Amino acid sequence: MERGQGFSIAGRLRSLRFAWSGLLTLFRTEHNMRIHLAAAFAAVFMGFLFALSRMEWIVVAGCIAGVFAAEALNTAVEKLCDALHPDPDPRIGRVKDLCAAAVLVTATGALVAGILVFAPHMGAIFR
Ligand SMILES: Nc1ncnc2c1ncn2[C@@H]1O[C@H](COP(=O)(O)OP(=O)(O)OP(=O)(O)O)[C@@H](O)[C@H]1O
């Protein structure tokens, strides 16, 4: 936001357009994001199939949002690193490894939460 500019609906809508454009770029350019998207669709499909409770939907939605946000931040830092320091540098490598670790931790947490939410429903089918 530039200094001296007041709040305006048009300004907020413009910011929303930028965020949407970032989201589209993420899905178009990041292969990992397509895997996250496929997992999210599978979780939502199974959520309707098993008629999840409100609390279970909150867990699923939180996991999907968390993984997408982690991947967006990871991609942003990667692009910033490449723009500021295109040459190989062990410090840049460490920064990228740390960001990748953040995505891994988030995705693993989402996987564990997904198993805890869906396993009892699947177990009920085979009982
Ligand atoms: N400029 C660099 N200097 C040193 N090591 C780097 C550099 N760029 C990347 N690396 C190393 O290579 C790894 C992969 O980097 P890259 O930018 O290809 O990320 P990625 O996770 O493979 O990206 P994507 O998911 O977009 O394919 C990094 O985690 C880091 O260890």
The ligand as an SDF file (V2000), in Angstrom:
LIG
                    3D

 31 33  0  0  0  0  0  0  0  0999 V2000
   21.2660  -21.0630   -6.1330 N   0  0  0  0  0  0  0  0  0  0  0  0
   21.4680  -22.2130   -5.4780 C   0  0  0  0  0  0  0  0  0  0  0  0
   22.5840  -22.4170   -4.7690 N   0  0  0  0  0  0  0  0  0  0  0  0
   22.7850  -23.5710   -4.1040 C   0  0  0  0  0  0  0  0  0  0  0  0
   21.9150  -24.6050   -4.0640 N   0  0  0  0  0  0  0  0  0  0  0  0
   20.7550  -24.4570   -4.7410 C   0  0  0  0  0  0  0  0  0  0  0  0
   20.4760  -23.2630   -5.4900 C   0  0  0  0  0  0  0  0  0  0  0  0
   19.2750  -23.4170   -6.0720 N   0  0  0  0  0  0  0  0  0  0  0  0
   18.8250  -24.6190   -5.6900 C   0  0  0  0  0  0  0  0  0  0  0  0
   19.7010  -25.2540   -4.8950 N   0  0  0  0  0  0  0  0  0  0  0  0
   19.5260  -26.5920   -4.2690 C   0  0  0  0  0  0  0  0  0  0  0  0
   18.6710  -27.3540   -5.1120 O   0  0  0  0  0  0  0  0  0  0  0  0
   17.4580  -27.6830   -4.4060 C   0  0  0  0  0  0  0  0  0  0  0  0
   16.2920  -27.6020   -5.3650 C   0  0  0  0  0  0  0  0  0  0  0  0
   16.1700  -26.2660   -5.7810 O   0  0  0  0  0  0  0  0  0  0  0  0
   15.0100  -25.8030   -6.7620 P   0  0  0  0  0  0  0  0  0  0  0  0
   15.0470  -24.3270   -6.8800 O   0  0  0  0  0  0  0  0  0  0  0  0
   15.0950  -26.5880   -8.0210 O   0  0  0  0  0  0  0  0  0  0  0  0
   13.7530  -26.2160   -5.8890 O   0  0  0  0  0  0  0  0  0  0  0  0
   12.6880  -27.3800   -6.1430 P   0  0  0  0  0  0  0  0  0  0  0  0
   12.1010  -27.6770   -4.8220 O   0  0  0  0  0  0  0  0  0  0  0  0
   13.2640  -28.5090   -6.9080 O   0  0  0  0  0  0  0  0  0  0  0  0
   11.7160  -26.5330   -7.0110 O   0  0  0  0  0  0  0  0  0  0  0  0
   10.4910  -27.0360   -7.8620 P   0  0  0  0  0  0  0  0  0  0  0  0
    9.5730  -27.6590   -6.8830 O   0  0  0  0  0  0  0  0  0  0  0  0
    9.9970  -25.7550   -8.4280 O   0  0  0  0  0  0  0  0  0  0  0  0
   11.0370  -28.0010   -8.8920 O   0  0  0  0  0  0  0  0  0  0  0  0
   17.3810  -26.6810   -3.2580 C   0  0  0  0  0  0  0  0  0  0  0  0
   16.6120  -27.1640   -2.1550 O   0  0  0  0  0  0  0  0  0  0  0  0
   18.8490  -26.4980   -2.9080 C   0  0  0  0  0  0  0  0  0  0  0  0
   19.3150  -27.5720   -2.0930 O   0  0  0  0  0  0  0  0  0  0  0  0
  1  2  1  0
  2  3  1  0
  2  7  2  0
  3  4  2  0
  4  5  1  0
  5  6  2  0
  6  7  1  0
  6 10  1  0
  7  8  1  0
  8  9  2  0
  9 10  1  0
 10 11  1  0
 11 12  1  0
 11 30  1  0
 12 13  1  0
 13 14  1  0
 13 28  1  0
 14 15  1  0
 15 16  1  0
 16 17  2  0
 16 18  1  0
 16 19  1  0
 19 20  1  0
 20 21  2  0
 20 22  1  0
 20 23  1  0
 23 24  1  0
 24 25  2  0
 24 26  1  0
 24 27  1  0
 28 29  1  0
 28 30  1  0
 30 31  1  0
M  END
$$$$
